[in-house]
Amino acid sequence: MELVTDDGTRFERNKTELRLKEKASKRDIETTEKRMEEEKTRYRMVSHPGEVPYEHYLKIDNTHLSPDEVAGKICDYFRFK
């Protein structure tokens, strides 16, 4: 299971109330954003097509999807209802 989104969305989601409440490491937004920018230059954050060799693998771009929509796609793909 791989969830991807564009950088702008990643940065915005990183500042949501729930994420800040549940993840103490995210509360220093300036430091977190600097780390995220550095990681983009050092690491590839998204797999290339065909790179993941697993039979049961799903990649979803969740940029414009709600959490419920993503969960539904995951359940449908892996046949959980």
Contact map, one row per residue, 1 for C-alpha under 8 A:
111000000000000000000000000000000000000000000000000000001111000000000000000000000
111100000000000000000000000000000000000000000000000000001111000000000000000000000
111110000000000000000000000000000000000000000000000000000011110000000000000000000
011111000000000000000000000000000000000000000100000000000011111000000000000000000
001111101100000000000000000000000000000000000000000000000000111000000000000000000
000111111100000000000000000000000000000000000000000000000000001000000000000000000
000011111110000000000000000000000000000000000000000000000000000000000000000000000
000001111111000000000000000000000000000000000000000000000000000000000000000000000
000011111111100000000000000000000000000000000000000000000000001000000000000000000
000011111111110000000000000000000000000000000000000000000000000000000000000000000
000000111111111000000000000000001000000000000000000000000000000000000000000000000
000000011111111100000000000000000000000000000000000000000000000000000000000000000
000000001111111100100000000000000000000000000000000000000000000000000000000000000
000000000111111100110000010000000000000000000000000000000000000000000000000000000
000000000011111110110000010010000000000000000000000000000000000000000000000000000
000000000001111111110000000000000000000000000000000000000000000000000000000000000
000000000000001111111000000000000000000000000000000000000000000000000000000000000
000000000000000111111100000000000000000000000000000000000000000000000000000000000
000000000000111111111110010000000000000000000000000000000000000000000000000000000
000000000000011111111111011000000000000000000000000000000000000000000000000000000
000000000000000011111111001000000000000000000000000000000000000000000000000000000
000000000000000001111111000000000000000000000000000000000000000000000000000000000
000000000000000000111111111000000000000000000000000000000000000000000000000000000
000000000000000000011111111000000000000000000000000000000000000000000000000000000
000000000000000000000011111100010000000000000000000000000000000000000000000000000
000000000000011000110011111110010000000000000000000000000000000000000000000000000
000000000000000000011011111110010000000000000000000000000000000000000000000000000
000000000000000000000000111111110000000000000000000000000000000000000000000000000
000000000000001000000000011111111000000000000000000000000000000000000000000000000
000000000000000000000000000111111100000000000000000000000000000000000000000000000
000000000000000000000000000111111110000000000000000000000000000000000000000000000
000000000000000000000000111111111111000000000000000000000000000000000000000000000
000000000010000000000000000011111111100000000000000000000000000000000000000000000
000000000000000000000000000001111111110000000000000000000000000000000000000000000
000000000000000000000000000000111111111000000000000000000000000000000000000000000
000000000000000000000000000000011111111100000000000000000000000000000000000000000
000000000000000000000000000000001111111110000000000000000000000000000000000000000
000000000000000000000000000000000111111111000000000000000000000000000000000000000
000000000000000000000000000000000011111111100000000000000000000000000000000000000
000000000000000000000000000000000001111111111000000000000000000000000000000000000
000000000000000000000000000000000000111111110000000000000000000000000000000000000
000000000000000000000000000000000000011111110000000000000000000000000000000000000
000000000000000000000000000000000000001111111000000000000000000000000000000000000
000000000000000000000000000000000000000111111110000000000000000000000000000000000
000000000000000000000000000000000000000100111110000000000000000000000000000000000
000100000000000000000000000000000000000000011111000000000000000000000000000000000
000000000000000000000000000000000000000000011111101100000000000000000000000000000
000000000000000000000000000000000000000000000111111100000000000000000000000000000
000000000000000000000000000000000000000000000011111100000000000000000000000000000
000000000000000000000000000000000000000000000001111110000000000000000000000000000
000000000000000000000000000000000000000000000011111110000000000000000000000000000
000000000000000000000000000000000000000000000011111111001000000000000000000000000
000000000000000000000000000000000000000000000000011111100000000000000000000000000
000000000000000000000000000000000000000000000000000111111000000000000000000000000
000000000000000000000000000000000000000000000000000011111000000000000000000000000
000000000000000000000000000000000000000000000000000001111100000000000000000001000
110000000000000000000000000000000000000000000000000101111110000000000000000000000
110000000000000000000000000000000000000000000000000000011111000000000000010010000
111100000000000000000000000000000000000000000000000000001111100000000000000000000
111100000000000000000000000000000000000000000000000000000111110000000100000000000
001110000000000000000000000000000000000000000000000000000011111100000000000000000
001110000000000000000000000000000000000000000000000000000001111111000100000000000
000111001000000000000000000000000000000000000000000000000000111110000000000000000
000000000000000000000000000000000000000000000000000000000000111111000000000000000
000000000000000000000000000000000000000000000000000000000000011111111100000000000
000000000000000000000000000000000000000000000000000000000000010111111100000000000
000000000000000000000000000000000000000000000000000000000000000011111110000000000
000000000000000000000000000000000000000000000000000000000000000011111111000000000
000000000000000000000000000000000000000000000000000000000000000011111111100000000
000000000000000000000000000000000000000000000000000000000001010011111111110000000
000000000000000000000000000000000000000000000000000000000000000000111111111000000
000000000000000000000000000000000000000000000000000000000000000000011111111100000
000000000000000000000000000000000000000000000000000000000000000000001111111110000
000000000000000000000000000000000000000000000000000000000100000000000111111111000
000000000000000000000000000000000000000000000000000000000000000000000011111111111
000000000000000000000000000000000000000000000000000000000000000000000001111111111
000000000000000000000000000000000000000000000000000000000100000000000000111111110
000000000000000000000000000000000000000000000000000000010000000000000000011111110
000000000000000000000000000000000000000000000000000000000000000000000000001111111
000000000000000000000000000000000000000000000000000000000000000000000000001111111
000000000000000000000000000000000000000000000000000000000000000000000000001100111
